[in-house]
Amino acid sequence: MVMTLVITAINTGINNGYIGRFLSAWKFSFPVAIVAGSIVAPLAKKIVDKIIFK
């Protein structure tokens, strides 16, 4: 959420309509982040476990 706030501000500026642009960007980025996190987290855990428990 914070990242979407910052990137929206950098790309479009903070002016009229900023909150609407942020919410529009967030409604698409949130599901992508959830799916990516659910795929990447188990893979990262397996890699870390292999390194630590080797």
N, C-alpha and C positions, 0 to 999 in steps of 0.2 A: 504494500500500500504506500509506504513512504517513497519507495523507488518510483512508483507511478506518479506521485505528486511532484517529485523533483524533475523527472524526465519531461512531464507535461509542461512544467514551468520553464524549463530550459528551451524546449522546442517551440512553444507557442507564446510564452510570456504570461505574466499574471495580470490579466485585465478582465474586462467583461466576458463572461462565458467560461472563465477558467474552471470553475467547479463542474460545469456540464461536460467540458472536454475531459477533465480528470475522471469523472464517473464513467464516461463512455470508454475511455482507455482501460479503466480498471475492470469493467465488466468483461472485457476480453482477456486481459492479462491474468486475472485471478485464476480462471480455470486452467489456463496454460501452466501457470506456476504450480498448481496442485498436481496436475498430471506429471509434469516434469519432476517434481519433488518425489512423487510416489514411485517413479521409475529410477531416479538417480540415487535416492537414499539407500535402498537395499544393495545396490551395486557398490556404492561407496563403503557400506558396512562390510561387505564381503572382502573388499580390497584391504581395508584397515585390519580386519581380523586376520587375514593371511600375513600381513606385515608384522603385526604384534605377536601372534601366536606361532610364528614360524620356528 
